[in-house]
Structures are given as structure tokens and as C-alpha cells.
């Protein structure tokens, strides 16, 4: 299928976002109390991600 964002509820009852590529989880976010906050996180990633710098951790 390619790539997608997925909003899900974890065992603790918090909403999380994971980004998937070819059924593999590439990253997952922190937990959010509301689904709307998780969706806002997706919009923030889409808006700010393309210009984010890449840094190497030592």
C-alpha cells in the first residue's frame, strides 16, 4: 500500500499515531489524551516535517 498515518488507542487508553510504510512501523508518537490531539500531531508533522533538519546523534 505504501505509507500512511494510523491513529490508535494503546493499552493505557491514550491515542497514539504511528507512521507506517509497507506495513512496517517507521515511528510512533507519544500518547495523547484525545483523538483530536493525535490528529493535530499528524497535521503538525505534515506541515513542519519537510523543512526539519537532519541531525546525527553522537
C-alpha distance matrix in Angstrom:
0.0 3.8 6.5 8.5 12.0 13.2 16.9 18.6 22.3 23.6 26.6 29.0 27.9 26.5 23.3 20.9 17.8 15.3 12.8 9.8 7.9 6.0 7.9 10.9 13.2 14.4 17.1 18.6 21.4 24.9 25.6 26.6 29.1 27.4 24.0 25.1 25.8 22.3 20.9 23.5 22.3 18.9 20.8 23.1 20.4 19.0 22.6 24.1 21.5 21.6 25.4 25.6 27.5 26.5 29.3 30.1 31.6 34.6
3.8 0.0 3.8 7.1 10.7 12.8 16.6 18.7 22.4 23.5 26.7 28.8 27.9 26.0 22.8 20.0 16.6 13.9 10.7 8.0 5.4 5.0 8.0 9.8 11.7 12.0 14.8 16.8 19.6 23.2 24.5 25.5 28.4 26.9 23.6 24.4 24.6 21.2 19.8 22.0 20.4 17.0 18.8 20.7 17.7 16.3 19.8 21.1 18.3 18.2 21.9 22.1 23.9 22.9 25.7 26.6 28.3 31.4
6.5 3.8 0.0 3.8 7.2 9.8 13.5 16.0 19.6 20.8 24.2 26.0 25.0 22.8 19.5 16.7 13.1 10.6 7.3 5.4 4.2 6.2 7.9 9.0 9.7 9.6 11.8 13.6 16.0 19.7 21.0 22.0 24.9 23.5 20.4 21.0 21.0 17.6 16.3 18.4 16.7 13.3 15.4 17.1 14.1 13.0 16.7 17.9 15.2 15.6 19.3 19.3 21.4 20.6 23.3 24.5 26.1 29.3
8.5 7.1 3.8 0.0 3.8 6.4 10.0 12.7 16.5 18.1 21.6 23.2 21.9 19.7 16.2 13.7 10.2 8.4 5.8 5.4 6.6 8.8 9.0 10.2 9.8 10.2 11.2 12.0 13.9 17.4 18.2 18.8 21.6 19.9 16.7 17.4 17.6 14.2 12.8 15.2 13.9 10.5 12.8 14.9 12.5 11.6 15.3 16.9 14.7 15.9 19.4 19.3 21.9 21.5 24.1 25.5 26.7 30.1
12.0 10.7 7.2 3.8 0.0 3.8 6.8 9.9 13.5 15.2 18.9 20.1 18.7 16.3 12.7 10.2 6.6 5.8 4.5 6.3 9.0 11.7 10.9 11.4 9.7 10.1 9.8 9.5 10.8 14.0 14.7 15.1 17.9 16.3 13.2 14.0 14.0 10.5 9.4 12.0 10.5 7.4 10.3 12.4 10.3 10.3 13.9 15.3 13.6 15.6 18.8 18.3 21.1 20.9 23.3 24.9 25.7 29.2
13.2 12.8 9.8 6.4 3.8 0.0 3.8 6.4 10.1 12.1 15.7 17.2 15.6 13.6 10.2 8.2 5.5 5.3 6.3 7.4 10.8 12.7 10.9 11.7 9.8 11.3 10.7 9.3 10.6 13.2 13.1 13.6 15.9 14.4 11.3 13.0 13.4 9.7 9.4 12.7 11.5 9.2 12.5 14.6 13.1 13.5 17.0 18.3 16.8 19.1 22.2 21.3 24.1 23.7 25.7 27.0 27.4 30.8
16.9 16.6 13.5 10.0 6.8 3.8 0.0 3.8 7.1 9.7 13.4 14.4 12.3 10.3 6.7 5.7 4.6 6.7 9.0 10.9 14.4 16.4 14.3 14.8 12.3 13.9 12.2 9.8 9.8 11.5 10.4 10.4 12.3 10.7 7.7 10.0 10.4 7.0 7.5 11.0 10.2 9.1 12.3 14.3 13.6 14.6 17.6 18.9 18.0 20.8 23.4 22.4 25.3 25.2 26.9 28.3 28.3 31.7
18.6 18.7 16.0 12.7 9.9 6.4 3.8 0.0 3.8 6.4 9.9 11.3 9.4 8.3 5.6 5.5 6.5 8.1 11.2 12.5 16.1 17.7 14.9 15.2 12.9 15.1 13.3 10.4 10.7 11.6 9.8 10.3 11.7 10.8 8.5 11.7 12.1 9.0 10.5 13.8 13.0 12.5 15.8 17.5 16.8 18.2 21.1 22.1 21.1 24.0 26.6 25.2 27.8 27.5 28.8 29.8 29.4 32.5
22.3 22.4 19.6 16.5 13.5 10.1 7.1 3.8 0.0 3.8 6.8 7.9 5.7 5.4 4.4 6.2 8.8 10.9 14.4 15.8 19.5 21.0 18.0 18.0 15.4 17.6 15.5 12.1 11.7 11.4 8.6 9.2 9.7 9.6 8.5 12.2 12.4 10.1 12.4 15.3 14.6 15.0 18.2 19.4 19.1 20.9 23.5 24.3 23.6 26.8 29.0 27.3 29.8 29.5 30.5 31.3 30.5 33.5
23.6 23.5 20.8 18.1 15.2 12.1 9.7 6.4 3.8 0.0 3.8 5.4 5.3 5.5 6.3 6.9 9.9 11.3 15.0 16.3 19.9 21.4 18.2 17.6 14.9 17.1 14.8 11.4 11.3 10.5 8.0 9.9 10.8 11.9 11.6 15.2 14.5 12.2 15.0 17.5 16.1 16.8 20.3 21.0 20.3 22.5 25.2 25.4 24.4 27.7 29.7 27.7 29.8 29.0 29.6 30.1 28.9 31.5
26.6 26.7 24.2 21.6 18.9 15.7 13.4 9.9 6.8 3.8 0.0 3.8 5.4 7.4 9.5 10.6 13.7 14.8 18.5 19.5 23.0 24.2 20.8 20.1 17.6 20.0 17.8 14.5 14.5 13.1 10.5 12.5 12.6 14.3 14.6 18.2 17.6 15.6 18.6 21.0 19.7 20.6 24.0 24.5 23.9 26.3 28.9 28.9 27.9 31.3 33.2 30.9 32.9 32.0 32.2 32.4 30.9 33.3
29.0 28.8 26.0 23.2 20.1 17.2 14.4 11.3 7.9 5.4 3.8 0.0 3.8 5.6 8.9 10.5 14.2 15.9 19.7 21.4 25.0 26.7 23.4 22.5 19.5 21.4 18.7 15.1 14.1 11.9 8.9 10.5 10.1 12.5 13.8 17.1 16.0 14.8 18.2 20.0 18.8 20.4 23.5 23.7 23.6 26.2 28.4 28.3 27.6 31.2 32.8 30.4 32.4 31.8 31.8 32.2 30.4 32.8
27.9 27.9 25.0 21.9 18.7 15.6 12.3 9.4 5.7 5.3 5.4 3.8 0.0 3.8 6.7 9.5 13.1 15.4 19.1 20.9 24.7 26.3 23.2 22.8 19.9 21.8 19.1 15.4 14.2 12.3 8.7 9.0 7.9 9.5 10.6 14.1 13.7 12.7 15.8 17.8 17.2 18.7 21.6 22.3 22.5 24.8 26.9 27.3 26.9 30.4 32.2 30.2 32.5 32.2 32.7 33.4 32.0 34.7
26.5 26.0 22.8 19.7 16.3 13.6 10.3 8.3 5.4 5.5 7.4 5.6 3.8 0.0 3.8 6.4 10.2 12.9 16.6 18.9 22.6 24.7 21.9 21.3 18.1 19.4 16.4 12.7 10.9 8.9 5.2 5.4 5.3 7.2 8.4 11.5 10.5 9.4 12.7 14.5 13.6 15.4 18.2 18.6 18.9 21.4 23.3 23.6 23.3 26.9 28.5 26.5 28.9 28.8 29.3 30.3 29.1 31.9
23.3 22.8 19.5 16.2 12.7 10.2 6.7 5.6 4.4 6.3 9.5 8.9 6.7 3.8 0.0 3.8 7.0 10.1 13.6 16.0 19.7 22.0 19.4 19.0 15.9 17.2 14.4 10.8 9.1 8.4 5.4 5.0 6.3 6.3 5.8 9.0 8.3 6.2 9.3 11.6 10.8 12.0 14.9 15.8 16.0 18.1 20.3 20.8 20.6 24.0 25.9 24.2 26.8 26.9 27.8 29.1 28.3 31.4
20.9 20.0 16.7 13.7 10.2 8.2 5.7 5.5 6.2 6.9 10.6 10.5 9.5 6.4 3.8 0.0 3.8 6.7 10.2 12.8 16.5 19.0 16.7 15.8 12.5 13.5 10.6 7.0 5.8 6.2 4.9 6.2 9.1 9.3 8.2 10.7 9.3 6.1 9.1 11.2 9.3 10.1 13.6 14.1 13.5 15.8 18.3 18.5 17.7 21.1 23.1 21.3 23.7 23.5 24.5 25.7 25.0 28.2
17.8 16.6 13.1 10.2 6.6 5.5 4.6 6.5 8.8 9.9 13.7 14.2 13.1 10.2 7.0 3.8 0.0 3.8 6.7 9.7 13.3 16.1 14.2 13.5 10.3 10.9 8.4 5.6 5.4 7.8 8.1 9.0 12.1 11.6 9.5 11.2 10.0 6.3 7.9 10.2 7.9 7.4 11.2 12.0 10.7 12.7 15.6 16.0 14.8 18.0 20.3 18.8 21.4 21.2 22.6 24.0 23.8 27.2
15.3 13.9 10.6 8.4 5.8 5.3 6.7 8.1 10.9 11.3 14.8 15.9 15.4 12.9 10.1 6.7 3.8 0.0 3.8 6.3 9.9 12.7 10.9 9.8 6.5 7.4 5.6 4.1 6.4 9.6 10.7 12.4 15.6 15.2 13.1 14.8 13.7 9.9 11.0 13.2 10.6 9.3 13.0 13.7 11.5 13.1 16.5 16.7 14.7 17.4 20.0 18.4 20.6 19.8 21.4 22.3 22.4 25.7
12.8 10.7 7.3 5.8 4.5 6.3 9.0 11.2 14.4 15.0 18.5 19.7 19.1 16.6 13.6 10.2 6.7 3.8 0.0 3.8 6.9 10.2 9.4 8.4 5.9 5.6 5.5 6.4 8.8 12.5 14.1 15.5 18.8 18.1 15.6 16.7 15.8 12.1 12.3 14.1 11.5 9.2 12.5 13.3 10.4 11.3 14.9 15.2 12.7 14.9 17.9 16.6 18.8 18.0 20.0 21.1 21.8 25.1
9.8 8.0 5.4 5.4 6.3 7.4 10.9 12.5 15.8 16.3 19.5 21.4 20.9 18.9 16.0 12.8 9.7 6.3 3.8 0.0 3.8 6.5 5.7 5.3 4.5 5.6 7.4 9.0 12.1 15.6 16.9 18.6 21.7 20.9 18.2 19.6 19.1 15.3 15.3 17.5 15.2 12.6 15.7 16.8 13.8 14.1 17.9 18.3 15.5 17.1 20.3 19.3 21.1 19.9 21.9 22.7 23.5 26.6
7.9 5.4 4.2 6.6 9.0 10.8 14.4 16.1 19.5 19.9 23.0 25.0 24.7 22.6 19.7 16.5 13.3 9.9 6.9 3.8 0.0 3.8 5.4 5.3 6.5 6.7 9.8 12.2 15.3 18.9 20.6 22.2 25.4 24.5 21.7 22.8 22.4 18.7 18.3 20.3 18.0 15.1 17.8 18.9 15.5 15.3 19.0 19.4 16.2 17.0 20.4 19.7 21.2 19.7 22.0 22.6 23.8 26.8
6.0 5.0 6.2 8.8 11.7 12.7 16.4 17.7 21.0 21.4 24.2 26.7 26.3 24.7 22.0 19.0 16.1 12.7 10.2 6.5 3.8 0.0 3.8 5.5 8.5 9.6 12.9 15.1 18.4 21.9 23.2 25.0 27.9 27.0 24.0 25.4 25.3 21.6 21.1 23.5 21.4 18.4 21.0 22.4 19.2 18.7 22.4 23.1 19.9 20.4 23.9 23.3 24.7 23.0 25.2 25.5 26.8 29.5
7.9 8.0 7.9 9.0 10.9 10.9 14.3 14.9 18.0 18.2 20.8 23.4 23.2 21.9 19.4 16.7 14.2 10.9 9.4 5.7 5.4 3.8 0.0 3.8 6.6 9.2 11.9 13.4 16.8 20.0 20.9 22.8 25.5 24.8 22.0 23.9 23.8 20.0 20.0 22.7 20.6 18.0 21.0 22.5 19.5 19.5 23.3 23.9 21.0 22.1 25.5 24.5 26.0 24.3 26.2 26.3 27.1 29.8
10.9 9.8 9.0 10.2 11.4 11.7 14.8 15.2 18.0 17.6 20.1 22.5 22.8 21.3 19.0 15.8 13.5 9.8 8.4 5.3 5.3 5.5 3.8 0.0 3.8 6.1 9.2 11.2 14.9 18.0 19.5 21.9 24.9 24.6 22.2 24.1 23.4 19.6 20.1 22.4 19.8 17.6 20.8 21.6 18.4 19.0 22.7 22.7 19.5 20.8 23.9 22.5 23.6 21.6 23.1 23.0 23.5 26.1
13.2 11.7 9.7 9.8 9.7 9.8 12.3 12.9 15.4 14.9 17.6 19.5 19.9 18.1 15.9 12.5 10.3 6.5 5.9 4.5 6.5 8.5 6.6 3.8 0.0 3.8 5.7 7.4 11.1 14.2 15.9 18.4 21.5 21.5 19.4 21.3 20.2 16.5 17.4 19.5 16.6 14.9 18.3 18.8 15.7 16.9 20.5 20.2 17.3 19.2 22.0 20.2 21.5 19.7 21.0 21.1 21.3 24.1
14.4 12.0 9.6 10.2 10.1 11.3 13.9 15.1 17.6 17.1 20.0 21.4 21.8 19.4 17.2 13.5 10.9 7.4 5.6 5.6 6.7 9.6 9.2 6.1 3.8 0.0 3.8 7.2 10.6 14.0 16.4 18.7 22.3 22.3 20.4 21.7 20.2 16.6 17.4 18.8 15.6 14.0 17.1 17.0 13.6 14.9 18.2 17.5 14.3 16.1 18.6 16.8 17.8 15.9 17.4 17.6 18.2 21.1
17.1 14.8 11.8 11.2 9.8 10.7 12.2 13.3 15.5 14.8 17.8 18.7 19.1 16.4 14.4 10.6 8.4 5.6 5.5 7.4 9.8 12.9 11.9 9.2 5.7 3.8 0.0 3.8 6.9 10.2 12.9 15.3 19.0 19.4 17.8 19.1 17.2 13.8 15.2 16.3 12.8 12.0 15.3 14.8 11.7 13.9 16.9 15.9 13.2 15.7 17.9 15.6 17.0 15.4 16.5 17.1 17.1 20.3
18.6 16.8 13.6 12.0 9.5 9.3 9.8 10.4 12.1 11.4 14.5 15.1 15.4 12.7 10.8 7.0 5.6 4.1 6.4 9.0 12.2 15.1 13.4 11.2 7.4 7.2 3.8 0.0 3.8 7.0 9.2 11.8 15.3 15.9 14.6 16.3 14.3 11.0 13.0 14.3 11.0 10.8 14.5 14.1 11.8 14.4 17.2 16.5 14.4 17.5 19.5 17.2 19.0 17.9 18.8 19.5 19.1 22.2
21.4 19.6 16.0 13.9 10.8 10.6 9.8 10.7 11.7 11.3 14.5 14.1 14.2 10.9 9.1 5.8 5.4 6.4 8.8 12.1 15.3 18.4 16.8 14.9 11.1 10.6 6.9 3.8 0.0 3.8 6.5 8.7 12.4 13.3 12.6 13.9 11.3 8.5 11.1 11.8 8.4 9.5 12.9 12.0 10.5 13.7 15.9 15.1 13.8 17.3 18.9 16.5 18.5 18.1 18.8 20.0 19.3 22.6
24.9 23.2 19.7 17.4 14.0 13.2 11.5 11.6 11.4 10.5 13.1 11.9 12.3 8.9 8.4 6.2 7.8 9.6 12.5 15.6 18.9 21.9 20.0 18.0 14.2 14.0 10.2 7.0 3.8 0.0 3.8 6.6 10.1 12.0 12.4 13.8 10.8 9.0 12.4 12.7 9.7 11.9 14.9 13.8 13.1 16.5 18.2 17.2 16.5 20.2 21.3 18.7 20.6 20.3 20.5 21.6 20.4 23.4
25.6 24.5 21.0 18.2 14.7 13.1 10.4 9.8 8.6 8.0 10.5 8.9 8.7 5.2 5.4 4.9 8.1 10.7 14.1 16.9 20.6 23.2 20.9 19.5 15.9 16.4 12.9 9.2 6.5 3.8 0.0 3.8 6.8 9.0 9.9 11.9 9.4 7.9 11.7 12.5 10.5 12.8 15.7 15.2 15.2 18.2 20.0 19.6 19.2 22.9 24.2 21.9 24.1 24.0 24.3 25.4 24.1 27.1
26.6 25.5 22.0 18.8 15.1 13.6 10.4 10.3 9.2 9.9 12.5 10.5 9.0 5.4 5.0 6.2 9.0 12.4 15.5 18.6 22.2 25.0 22.8 21.9 18.4 18.7 15.3 11.8 8.7 6.6 3.8 0.0 3.8 5.5 7.1 8.7 6.2 5.9 9.7 10.2 9.2 11.9 14.3 14.1 14.9 17.7 19.0 19.1 19.4 23.1 24.3 22.4 25.0 25.4 26.0 27.5 26.5 29.7
29.1 28.4 24.9 21.6 17.9 15.9 12.3 11.7 9.7 10.8 12.6 10.1 7.9 5.3 6.3 9.1 12.1 15.6 18.8 21.7 25.4 27.9 25.5 24.9 21.5 22.3 19.0 15.3 12.4 10.1 6.8 3.8 0.0 3.8 7.0 8.8 7.3 8.3 11.5 12.1 12.2 14.8 16.7 16.8 18.2 20.7 21.8 22.1 22.8 26.4 27.6 25.8 28.5 29.1 29.7 31.2 30.1 33.1
27.4 26.9 23.5 19.9 16.3 14.4 10.7 10.8 9.6 11.9 14.3 12.5 9.5 7.2 6.3 9.3 11.6 15.2 18.1 20.9 24.5 27.0 24.8 24.6 21.5 22.3 19.4 15.9 13.3 12.0 9.0 5.5 3.8 0.0 3.8 5.4 5.3 6.7 8.9 10.0 11.1 13.1 14.7 15.6 17.2 19.1 20.3 21.3 22.1 25.5 27.0 25.7 28.7 29.5 30.6 32.4 31.7 35.0
24.0 23.6 20.4 16.7 13.2 11.3 7.7 8.5 8.5 11.6 14.6 13.8 10.6 8.4 5.8 8.2 9.5 13.1 15.6 18.2 21.7 24.0 22.0 22.2 19.4 20.4 17.8 14.6 12.6 12.4 9.9 7.1 7.0 3.8 0.0 3.8 5.4 5.1 6.3 8.6 9.9 10.9 12.7 14.3 15.6 17.0 18.6 20.0 20.6 23.7 25.6 24.7 27.9 28.6 30.1 31.9 31.6 35.0
25.1 24.4 21.0 17.4 14.0 13.0 10.0 11.7 12.2 15.2 18.2 17.1 14.1 11.5 9.0 10.7 11.2 14.8 16.7 19.6 22.8 25.4 23.9 24.1 21.3 21.7 19.1 16.3 13.9 13.8 11.9 8.7 8.8 5.4 3.8 0.0 3.8 5.4 5.0 6.1 8.7 9.9 10.6 12.3 14.3 15.4 16.4 18.1 19.3 22.3 24.0 23.4 26.8 28.0 29.6 31.9 31.8 35.3
25.8 24.6 21.0 17.6 14.0 13.4 10.4 12.1 12.4 14.5 17.6 16.0 13.7 10.5 8.3 9.3 10.0 13.7 15.8 19.1 22.4 25.3 23.8 23.4 20.2 20.2 17.2 14.3 11.3 10.8 9.4 6.2 7.3 5.3 5.4 3.8 0.0 3.8 5.4 4.9 6.3 8.9 9.9 10.4 12.4 14.3 15.1 16.1 17.3 20.6 21.9 20.9 24.1 25.3 26.6 28.9 28.6 32.0
22.3 21.2 17.6 14.2 10.5 9.7 7.0 9.0 10.1 12.2 15.6 14.8 12.7 9.4 6.2 6.1 6.3 9.9 12.1 15.3 18.7 21.6 20.0 19.6 16.5 16.6 13.8 11.0 8.5 9.0 7.9 5.9 8.3 6.7 5.1 5.4 3.8 0.0 3.8 5.4 5.1 6.6 9.0 9.9 10.8 12.7 14.4 15.4 15.7 19.1 20.8 19.7 22.8 23.5 25.0 27.0 26.8 30.3
20.9 19.8 16.3 12.8 9.4 9.4 7.5 10.5 12.4 15.0 18.6 18.2 15.8 12.7 9.3 9.1 7.9 11.0 12.3 15.3 18.3 21.1 20.0 20.1 17.4 17.4 15.2 13.0 11.1 12.4 11.7 9.7 11.5 8.9 6.3 5.0 5.4 3.8 0.0 3.8 5.3 5.1 6.5 8.8 10.0 10.8 12.5 14.3 14.9 17.8 19.9 19.4 22.8 23.9 25.9 28.1 28.4 32.1
23.5 22.0 18.4 15.2 12.0 12.7 11.0 13.8 15.3 17.5 21.0 20.0 17.8 14.5 11.6 11.2 10.2 13.2 14.1 17.5 20.3 23.5 22.7 22.4 19.5 18.8 16.3 14.3 11.8 12.7 12.5 10.2 12.1 10.0 8.6 6.1 4.9 5.4 3.8 0.0 3.8 5.4 5.1 6.2 8.7 9.9 10.5 12.0 13.4 16.4 17.9 17.5 21.0 22.5 24.5 27.0 27.4 31.1
22.3 20.4 16.7 13.9 10.5 11.5 10.2 13.0 14.6 16.1 19.7 18.8 17.2 13.6 10.8 9.3 7.9 10.6 11.5 15.2 18.0 21.4 20.6 19.8 16.6 15.6 12.8 11.0 8.4 9.7 10.5 9.2 12.2 11.1 9.9 8.7 6.3 5.1 5.3 3.8 0.0 3.8 5.4 5.0 6.2 8.6 9.8 10.4 11.1 14.5 15.9 14.9 18.2 19.4 21.1 23.5 23.7 27.4
18.9 17.0 13.3 10.5 7.4 9.2 9.1 12.5 15.0 16.8 20.6 20.4 18.7 15.4 12.0 10.1 7.4 9.3 9.2 12.6 15.1 18.4 18.0 17.6 14.9 14.0 12.0 10.8 9.5 11.9 12.8 11.9 14.8 13.1 10.9 9.9 8.9 6.6 5.1 5.4 3.8 0.0 3.8 5.4 5.1 6.2 8.6 10.0 10.0 12.9 15.2 14.7 18.1 19.1 21.3 23.7 24.4 28.1
20.8 18.8 15.4 12.8 10.3 12.5 12.3 15.8 18.2 20.3 24.0 23.5 21.6 18.2 14.9 13.6 11.2 13.0 12.5 15.7 17.8 21.0 21.0 20.8 18.3 17.1 15.3 14.5 12.9 14.9 15.7 14.3 16.7 14.7 12.7 10.6 9.9 9.0 6.5 5.1 5.4 3.8 0.0 3.8 5.5 5.1 6.1 8.5 9.7 12.1 14.0 14.3 18.0 19.7 22.2 25.0 26.0 29.8
23.1 20.7 17.1 14.9 12.4 14.6 14.3 17.5 19.4 21.0 24.5 23.7 22.3 18.6 15.8 14.1 12.0 13.7 13.3 16.8 18.9 22.4 22.5 21.6 18.8 17.0 14.8 14.1 12.0 13.8 15.2 14.1 16.8 15.6 14.3 12.3 10.4 9.9 8.8 6.2 5.0 5.4 3.8 0.0 3.8 5.4 5.1 5.8 7.6 10.6 11.7 11.5 15.1 17.1 19.3 22.3 23.2 26.9
20.4 17.7 14.1 12.5 10.3 13.1 13.6 16.8 19.1 20.3 23.9 23.6 22.5 18.9 16.0 13.5 10.7 11.5 10.4 13.8 15.5 19.2 19.5 18.4 15.7 13.6 11.7 11.8 10.5 13.1 15.2 14.9 18.2 17.2 15.6 14.3 12.4 10.8 10.0 8.7 6.2 5.1 5.5 3.8 0.0 3.8 5.5 5.4 5.0 8.3 10.2 9.5 13.0 14.4 16.8 19.6 20.7 24.5
19.0 16.3 13.0 11.6 10.3 13.5 14.6 18.2 20.9 22.5 26.3 26.2 24.8 21.4 18.1 15.8 12.7 13.1 11.3 14.1 15.3 18.7 19.5 19.0 16.9 14.9 13.9 14.4 13.7 16.5 18.2 17.7 20.7 19.1 17.0 15.4 14.3 12.7 10.8 9.9 8.6 6.2 5.1 5.4 3.8 0.0 3.8 5.9 5.6 7.3 10.0 10.7 14.3 15.8 18.8 21.7 23.3 27.1
22.6 19.8 16.7 15.3 13.9 17.0 17.6 21.1 23.5 25.2 28.9 28.4 26.9 23.3 20.3 18.3 15.6 16.5 14.9 17.9 19.0 22.4 23.3 22.7 20.5 18.2 16.9 17.2 15.9 18.2 20.0 19.0 21.8 20.3 18.6 16.4 15.1 14.4 12.5 10.5 9.8 8.6 6.1 5.1 5.5 3.8 0.0 3.8 6.0 7.2 8.6 9.9 13.7 16.1 19.0 22.3 23.9 27.7
24.1 21.1 17.9 16.9 15.3 18.3 18.9 22.1 24.3 25.4 28.9 28.3 27.3 23.6 20.8 18.5 16.0 16.7 15.2 18.3 19.4 23.1 23.9 22.7 20.2 17.5 15.9 16.5 15.1 17.2 19.6 19.1 22.1 21.3 20.0 18.1 16.1 15.4 14.3 12.0 10.4 10.0 8.5 5.8 5.4 5.9 3.8 0.0 3.8 5.8 6.0 6.5 10.3 12.8 15.5 18.9 20.6 24.3
21.5 18.3 15.2 14.7 13.6 16.8 18.0 21.1 23.6 24.4 27.9 27.6 26.9 23.3 20.6 17.7 14.8 14.7 12.7 15.5 16.2 19.9 21.0 19.5 17.3 14.3 13.2 14.4 13.8 16.5 19.2 19.4 22.8 22.1 20.6 19.3 17.3 15.7 14.9 13.4 11.1 10.0 9.7 7.6 5.0 5.6 6.0 3.8 0.0 3.8 5.5 5.2 8.7 10.4 13.4 16.5 18.4 22.1
21.6 18.2 15.6 15.9 15.6 19.1 20.8 24.0 26.8 27.7 31.3 31.2 30.4 26.9 24.0 21.1 18.0 17.4 14.9 17.1 17.0 20.4 22.1 20.8 19.2 16.1 15.7 17.5 17.3 20.2 22.9 23.1 26.4 25.5 23.7 22.3 20.6 19.1 17.8 16.4 14.5 12.9 12.1 10.6 8.3 7.3 7.2 5.8 3.8 0.0 3.8 5.7 8.6 10.5 14.0 17.2 19.7 23.3
25.4 21.9 19.3 19.4 18.8 22.2 23.4 26.6 29.0 29.7 33.2 32.8 32.2 28.5 25.9 23.1 20.3 20.0 17.9 20.3 20.4 23.9 25.5 23.9 22.0 18.6 17.9 19.5 18.9 21.3 24.2 24.3 27.6 27.0 25.6 24.0 21.9 20.8 19.9 17.9 15.9 15.2 14.0 11.7 10.2 10.0 8.6 6.0 5.5 3.8 0.0 3.8 6.4 9.4 12.6 16.2 18.7 22.1
25.6 22.1 19.3 19.3 18.3 21.3 22.4 25.2 27.3 27.7 30.9 30.4 30.2 26.5 24.2 21.3 18.8 18.4 16.6 19.3 19.7 23.3 24.5 22.5 20.2 16.8 15.6 17.2 16.5 18.7 21.9 22.4 25.8 25.7 24.7 23.4 20.9 19.7 19.4 17.5 14.9 14.7 14.3 11.5 9.5 10.7 9.9 6.5 5.2 5.7 3.8 0.0 3.8 6.6 9.5 13.0 15.2 18.7
27.5 23.9 21.4 21.9 21.1 24.1 25.3 27.8 29.8 29.8 32.9 32.4 32.5 28.9 26.8 23.7 21.4 20.6 18.8 21.1 21.2 24.7 26.0 23.6 21.5 17.8 17.0 19.0 18.5 20.6 24.1 25.0 28.5 28.7 27.9 26.8 24.1 22.8 22.8 21.0 18.2 18.1 18.0 15.1 13.0 14.3 13.7 10.3 8.7 8.6 6.4 3.8 0.0 3.8 6.4 10.0 12.6 15.9
26.5 22.9 20.6 21.5 20.9 23.7 25.2 27.5 29.5 29.0 32.0 31.8 32.2 28.8 26.9 23.5 21.2 19.8 18.0 19.9 19.7 23.0 24.3 21.6 19.7 15.9 15.4 17.9 18.1 20.3 24.0 25.4 29.1 29.5 28.6 28.0 25.3 23.5 23.9 22.5 19.4 19.1 19.7 17.1 14.4 15.8 16.1 12.8 10.4 10.5 9.4 6.6 3.8 0.0 3.8 6.9 9.9 13.1
29.3 25.7 23.3 24.1 23.3 25.7 26.9 28.8 30.5 29.6 32.2 31.8 32.7 29.3 27.8 24.5 22.6 21.4 20.0 21.9 22.0 25.2 26.2 23.1 21.0 17.4 16.5 18.8 18.8 20.5 24.3 26.0 29.7 30.6 30.1 29.6 26.6 25.0 25.9 24.5 21.1 21.3 22.2 19.3 16.8 18.8 19.0 15.5 13.4 14.0 12.6 9.5 6.4 3.8 0.0 3.8 6.5 9.6
30.1 26.6 24.5 25.5 24.9 27.0 28.3 29.8 31.3 30.1 32.4 32.2 33.4 30.3 29.1 25.7 24.0 22.3 21.1 22.7 22.6 25.5 26.3 23.0 21.1 17.6 17.1 19.5 20.0 21.6 25.4 27.5 31.2 32.4 31.9 31.9 28.9 27.0 28.1 27.0 23.5 23.7 25.0 22.3 19.6 21.7 22.3 18.9 16.5 17.2 16.2 13.0 10.0 6.9 3.8 0.0 3.8 6.4
31.6 28.3 26.1 26.7 25.7 27.4 28.3 29.4 30.5 28.9 30.9 30.4 32.0 29.1 28.3 25.0 23.8 22.4 21.8 23.5 23.8 26.8 27.1 23.5 21.3 18.2 17.1 19.1 19.3 20.4 24.1 26.5 30.1 31.7 31.6 31.8 28.6 26.8 28.4 27.4 23.7 24.4 26.0 23.2 20.7 23.3 23.9 20.6 18.4 19.7 18.7 15.2 12.6 9.9 6.5 3.8 0.0 3.8
34.6 31.4 29.3 30.1 29.2 30.8 31.7 32.5 33.5 31.5 33.3 32.8 34.7 31.9 31.4 28.2 27.2 25.7 25.1 26.6 26.8 29.5 29.8 26.1 24.1 21.1 20.3 22.2 22.6 23.4 27.1 29.7 33.1 35.0 35.0 35.3 32.0 30.3 32.1 31.1 27.4 28.1 29.8 26.9 24.5 27.1 27.7 24.3 22.1 23.3 22.1 18.7 15.9 13.1 9.6 6.4 3.8 0.0
